[in-house]
């Protein structure tokens, strides 16, 4: 499920490239949340999947909802930074967010293997992408970092809740909050939005919405079975899928750096599950 979520997350770049000239940062977010909220409510209307809320879960659901509305800063960062820099910042923040929630919320032990995995993952990204940040890109960089940290909360914290809620019910919270916050900002800023007769950007939006739903469903479901830090490292497989999509769909060149970086990322995701005789159990 975690690797499946990484596959669907990797398609975000494809949809973003098709939408970037038509949608603003906030209009693309609230329209997608609206589509998804309607779909999930129709599913519940048909199959009655929602369950009663446990009061103690409401604060966690609120934090999850805030984390889940990271689409605007994510889109903004990838729009104003080169892809390599945005990916580096987003995934470093995402993984560090996993370490943060794991340590301070779930009291997980950060072992030598997990620290070594983090170092290998960052090295892998550095090998694949060139980190290039100009002074006028500091704000987009901060938005990208924020999006990564928010994303980690949206998929890791659901396992903290007492109630056994279906993944779609959890997602309704950030769909609703995303419509309100992004919609209001979109109106104030008069954010760009394509007309209904512009087929290409709306088809891309539907593709984005579909993969968004599948990615978050798989992530919320799959992350429950791993420590937060370990699941975050496994989620970096999205970078590998992104490279594959770039080669197949956009005719990008496979370089030696991509190969070496991919190997480091695969090792980093696998290391926490390996039994190494020379590392004592903590």
Secondary structure as the mmCIF struct_conf table of DSSP 4:
data_model
#
loop_
_struct_conf.conf_type_id
_struct_conf.id
_struct_conf.beg_label_comp_id
_struct_conf.beg_label_asym_id
_struct_conf.beg_label_seq_id
_struct_conf.end_label_comp_id
_struct_conf.end_label_asym_id
_struct_conf.end_label_seq_id
HELX_RH_AL_P HELX_RH_AL_P1 UNK A 2 UNK A 10
TURN_TY1_P TURN_TY1_P1 UNK A 11 UNK A 11
HELX_RH_AL_P HELX_RH_AL_P2 UNK A 12 UNK A 19
TURN_TY1_P TURN_TY1_P2 UNK A 20 UNK A 22
HELX_RH_AL_P HELX_RH_AL_P3 UNK A 25 UNK A 47
HELX_LH_PP_P HELX_LH_PP_P1 UNK A 52 UNK A 54
HELX_RH_3T_P HELX_RH_3T_P1 UNK A 55 UNK A 57
HELX_RH_AL_P HELX_RH_AL_P4 UNK A 58 UNK A 68
TURN_TY1_P TURN_TY1_P3 UNK A 69 UNK A 69
HELX_RH_AL_P HELX_RH_AL_P5 UNK A 71 UNK A 80
BEND BEND1 UNK A 81 UNK A 81
HELX_RH_AL_P HELX_RH_AL_P6 UNK A 83 UNK A 104
TURN_TY1_P TURN_TY1_P4 UNK A 105 UNK A 105
BEND BEND2 UNK A 106 UNK A 106
HELX_RH_AL_P HELX_RH_AL_P7 UNK A 112 UNK A 128
BEND BEND3 UNK A 129 UNK A 129
HELX_RH_3T_P HELX_RH_3T_P2 UNK A 135 UNK A 137
HELX_RH_AL_P HELX_RH_AL_P8 UNK A 138 UNK A 156
HELX_RH_3T_P HELX_RH_3T_P3 UNK A 157 UNK A 160
BEND BEND4 UNK A 162 UNK A 163
HELX_RH_AL_P HELX_RH_AL_P9 UNK A 167 UNK A 189
TURN_TY1_P TURN_TY1_P5 UNK A 190 UNK A 190
TURN_TY1_P TURN_TY1_P6 UNK A 196 UNK A 197
HELX_RH_AL_P HELX_RH_AL_P10 UNK A 199 UNK A 223
TURN_TY1_P TURN_TY1_P7 UNK A 224 UNK A 225
BEND BEND5 UNK A 226 UNK A 226
HELX_RH_AL_P HELX_RH_AL_P11 UNK A 228 UNK A 234
TURN_TY1_P TURN_TY1_P8 UNK A 235 UNK A 236
HELX_RH_AL_P HELX_RH_AL_P12 UNK A 237 UNK A 250
HELX_LH_PP_P HELX_LH_PP_P2 UNK A 252 UNK A 254
HELX_RH_AL_P HELX_RH_AL_P13 UNK A 256 UNK A 271
TURN_TY1_P TURN_TY1_P9 UNK A 272 UNK A 273
BEND BEND6 UNK A 274 UNK A 274
TURN_TY1_P TURN_TY1_P10 UNK A 277 UNK A 278
BEND BEND7 UNK A 279 UNK A 279
#
